């Protein structure tokens, strides 16, 4: 019941590209998220798969128990994962409370953290709210099924709720 109520609330408060006044987010929506996907995957996985080429991701960290998505990403994009370097993209299918402290040294200005299932339970919603208000995060995009955190120093702190 919680999930359904959160979804209805999201639909009532979310916008599309016309309600976005950030050139960075507007471009991301129109040139990436709203394009047709060639992948057979869940909504959050399709978002990640479309975002990898859009952001020219080279180094990725996948924290997921879903080996199918990990294999697809590695096969399709031939990305490298090294624990000694910073990541362009961190993908996890469930939010983790200490994600920002774990990867603090591995995040750079153009990094993004994709999290699935951000509204599955009250706890994951509360965690998402905490993460998006962290001082390191400058842009957050809540797409209900997943969320994305960005760390762009050149951008003012903004939070977006987007209908996908």
C-alpha positions in Angstrom: 0.0 0.0 0.0 2.9 2.4 0.8 4.4 1.9 -2.6 1.1 2.7 -4.4 0.5 5.8 -2.3 4.1 7.0 -3.0 3.5 6.4 -6.7 0.3 8.5 -6.8 2.1 11.2 -4.8 5.0 11.2 -7.3 2.6 11.4 -10.3 0.9 14.5 -8.8 4.1 16.3 -8.0 6.5 15.3 -10.8 7.1 17.1 -14.0 8.5 16.5 -17.5 11.2 18.3 -19.4 9.0 21.5 -19.6 9.1 22.0 -15.9 12.9 21.8 -15.8 14.9 25.0 -15.8 18.4 23.4 -15.6 20.1 23.1 -19.0 22.1 20.1 -17.8 18.9 18.2 -16.6 16.8 19.3 -19.6 19.5 18.0 -22.0 19.7 14.8 -20.1 16.0 14.3 -20.2 15.4 15.1 -23.8 18.5 13.6 -25.4 18.8 10.5 -23.2 15.9 9.6 -20.8 13.1 10.3 -23.2 14.6 8.5 -26.1 13.5 5.0 -27.1 15.5 2.1 -25.5 16.7 -0.9 -27.4 17.1 -2.9 -24.1 14.7 -5.4 -22.6 15.0 -4.4 -18.9 13.2 -2.8 -16.0 12.7 1.0 -16.1 15.6 1.7 -13.8 17.9 -0.6 -15.7 16.9 1.0 -19.0 17.8 4.4 -17.5 21.2 3.2 -16.6 21.8 1.5 -19.9 20.8 4.7 -21.8 22.8 6.9 -19.5 26.1 5.1 -19.9 26.8 6.3 -23.5 25.1 9.7 -22.9 27.7 10.5 -20.1 30.5 8.7 -21.9 31.1 6.5 -18.9 34.4 4.7 -18.8 34.7 3.4 -15.2 31.8 1.9 -13.4 31.1 0.3 -10.1 28.1 -2.1 -10.0 26.7 -2.9 -6.6 23.9 -5.2 -7.6 22.8 -8.7 -6.9 21.5 -8.8 -10.4 24.2 -10.5 -12.4 22.2 -10.2 -15.6 22.4 -6.4 -15.7 26.1 -6.5 -14.7 26.8 -8.9 -17.6 24.8 -6.8 -20.0 26.7 -3.6 -19.1 30.0 -5.3 -19.3 29.2 -7.0 -22.7 27.5 -4.0 -24.3 29.8 -1.2 -23.2 33.1 -3.0 -22.3 33.6 -0.9 -19.2 36.3 -1.3 -16.6 36.0 -1.5 -12.8 38.9 -0.7 -10.7 38.8 -0.1 -7.0 41.9 2.1 -7.2 40.4 4.8 -9.5 37.4 7.2 -9.4 34.1 6.1 -10.9 32.1 7.9 -13.6 29.1 5.9 -12.6 28.0 3.9 -9.5 25.0 1.7 -10.0 23.1 0.0 -7.1 19.7 -1.5 -7.2 18.9 -0.6 -3.6 19.9 2.6 -1.7 22.6 2.2 0.9 22.9 4.5 3.8 26.6 5.1 3.8 27.1 5.1 0.0 28.5 8.7 0.0 31.1 7.9 2.7 32.1 4.6 1.1 32.7 6.2 -2.3 33.7 9.8 -1.2 37.2 9.4 -2.5 36.1 7.7 -5.7 33.6 10.4 -6.8 34.6 13.3 -9.1 32.7 16.3 -10.5 31.1 14.3 -13.4 30.3 11.2 -11.4 26.7 9.9 -11.0 25.2 7.5 -8.6 22.1 5.6 -9.8 19.9 3.9 -7.2 17.0 1.7 -7.9 14.0 1.1 -5.7 14.2 4.5 -3.9 10.5 4.4 -2.9 10.0 0.7 -2.2 9.6 1.2 1.6 9.5 4.1 4.1 13.1 3.4 5.0 14.3 3.6 1.4 12.4 6.8 0.8 13.8 8.3 4.0 17.3 7.3 2.9 16.8 8.9 -0.5 15.7 12.1 1.2 18.8 12.1 3.4 21.2 11.4 0.5 19.8 14.1 -1.8 20.2 16.7 1.0 23.9 15.7 1.5 26.2 18.7 0.9 28.2 16.7 -1.7 25.1 16.3 -3.9 24.2 19.2 -6.2 21.6 17.6 -8.4 19.2 14.8 -7.7 16.6 13.4 -10.0 13.8 11.3 -8.6 12.1 9.2 -11.3 10.2 7.1 -8.7 11.6 3.7 -9.9 15.1 5.0 -9.4 17.0 8.1 -8.5 20.2 9.7 -9.7 22.7 11.9 -7.7 25.1 14.2 -9.3 28.1 16.1 -7.8 28.6 19.0 -10.3 30.3 21.9 -8.5 29.4 24.4 -11.2 25.6 23.9 -10.6 23.4 25.2 -7.9 21.8 22.6 -5.6 18.5 21.4 -7.2 16.2 18.5 -6.8 13.9 17.3 -9.6 11.0 14.9 -9.7 10.5 13.6 -13.2 7.9 11.5 -14.9 9.4 8.8 -17.0 
